Amino acid sequence: MKKGIINRKLCICKNNLKYKINFGDLPLINNYKKKKNLHKYPTIITQCKKCLLIQLKYSISDKLLFPNNYSYLSGNSKEKINNFQSLVFKIKKISNQSKLQILDIGSNDGSFLELAKKSGIKVLGVEPTNTAKISINKNVNTIKKHLNLKLAKKILKKYSKFDFIVANNFFAQTNNLIEIIKSIKLILKKEGTLIIEVQYLYDLLYQKGFDSFHHEHIAYYTTSSILKLLKKYKIFIFDAERLKVHGGILRVYASLNKRPLTKNLKKMLKNENDKNIIKKIRHLNSFRIQFNDRIKSLFNHLKEKGKKIYAMGAAPRSCVLLNSSELSKNEISLIGEVPGSLKCNKYVPGTDIMVKNENKIIIDKPDYVIILAWHLKQRIIKLLKNKGYKGSFIIPLPKLKIIKK
């Protein structure tokens, strides 16, 4: 077993895990470097016998998972910013108070808190990676540390308890969730609200999104599984909604007090059947293996014809798809990414493919562009066409297809 790998023998709810579905070896999807980085780790999916939460059998230590060169910036995604704006609006709508205090766990570059601050909310971010420096430079109050009970006690002493605590995708990304939950219970007001956003597993499966299974996502939630998990630690979900962001997001609202369940939450719970979900994941893995053969065959065919192929969108799922399909510079010359991204002029982890400013696509005029961030295909196609690109597009998922010029 490689150094830094955590063998998970129990679920977060402290019950046994069952099943092992192998999604192959993958690199750490945000560890972009100027030198080729070919280290890979096993991606094994398993399920809790009790709460039925889907999770990784082997997770990676936070130190490796979130290094100093961590490259993901939420501010680079217009879709993410729009979602943050909707969340600020929702918070203002929920609360009748004129003075609110929000804590954001895993606040990244401070994009959400910047919007909240502009709306008159008092904010605090907790972010362990170097992206915290960007937040601090925006004058967003940020602590550059991992949240734990020790830090929570210091926060409580300095800031008192919070009206809202927000965790955008953080619940899927930490090895220390029990300590995080205990910290939340310490610093959230009794009448306060915890808002959690995670990728919604049922949407992932519906869209055949095997490229969302990677080491940064330790857990894969349904409404039912996150409700059961939090209930064990006396945090009670009372509302939930599905958001059309990044291929499907589950947003839940929880409290330290029991509240009546909303009609929307009851409906979502009724439509779920987590006992059958492991079977769906097995089918998805079979689809992944077949997809790998199909896309390799397509690229070989295009290369035989002398076609130049670039890619667009160095999102986390892009790294997974490239590594799962074993695509290299022989098939894809480079990947275009938004100007100013920390990923530009670095290699996609696990590959020899380099990320460049997206304008390189317009200058070089490749015959094909594969939209690796396929959940944003319409926006990316429109962007490239408006910039003058006249070639064809390859859409990998949910169904592999070509949009001719």
Secondary structure, 3 states (H helix, E strand, C coil): CCCCEEECCECCCCCEEEEEEEEEEECCCCCCECCCCCCCEEEEEEEECCCCCEEECEEECHHHHCCCCCCCCHHHCHHHHHHHHHHHHHHHHHCCCCCCEEEEECCCCCHHHHHHHHCCCEEEEECCCCHHHHHHHCCCCEECCCCCHHHHHHHHHHHCCEEEEEEECHHHCCCCHHHHHHHHHHHEEEEEEEEEEEEEHHHHHHCCCHHHCCCCCCEEECHHHHHHHHHHCCCEEEEEEEECCCCCEEEEEEECCCCCCCHHHHHHHHCCCHHHHHHHHHHHHHHHHHHHHHHHHHHHHHHHCCCCEEEECCCHHHHHHHHHCCCCCCCCCEEEECCCCCCCCCECCCCCCEEEECHHHHHHCCCEEEECCHHHHHHHHHHHHHHCCCCEEEECCCCCEEECC
